[in-house]
Amino acid sequence: MSVDQVPNKNFLSPLNFKFTLKRAPHVNFFVQRVNIPGLSLPEIDVNNPMIRVPFPGDHLLYDELELSFKVDENLRNYMEIHEWVRALGKRSFSEYREIASRNAVSGESIRSDISLTVLTSNRNANYDVVFKDAFPTRLTGLDFNTSAEDIDYIEASATFRYITYDITKVS
């Protein structure tokens, strides 16, 4: 196929995305960075008398989903994830019981679906990436600094694990 036959010559922009986390809706607007994680298929070596022969494995390994977000001054978005991690850590039976009893369909339970919509250069939905049954495994701390020369608003990062993700073309 020649360059003249390429139907769309636009590059994918890192600015064109929309993020949705059902369990923590106040994070969505403030997301600065998010990734589509890599995946791997470790091979299985089969021995024979001469060499080891590699075959495709049978279990996909998904990398972690990582996102960074600006923290709002009321800490509302930060606390959504903070309280979720604490409840999952079973710091107290009441915290865990409360989160486990919530409706899974609404995204307020132990796990939540996460959506990342990749937009075209015209800011139209192009692909949906849906992470199934995600939960946070890490939330960074908040660093305050009075010696900064300019206001650099506080940003936090969260890491999520999930069962699988699917990338689908938006019609």
Secondary structure, 3 states (H helix, E strand, C coil): CCHHHCCCCCCCCCCCEEEEECCCCCCHHHEEEECCCCEECCCEEEECCCCEEEECCCCCEECCEEEEEECCCCCHHHHHHHHHHHHHCCCCHHHHHHHHCCCCCCCCCCCEEEEEEEECCCCCEEEEEEEEEEEEEEECCCCCCCCCCCCCCCEEEEEEECCEEEEEECC
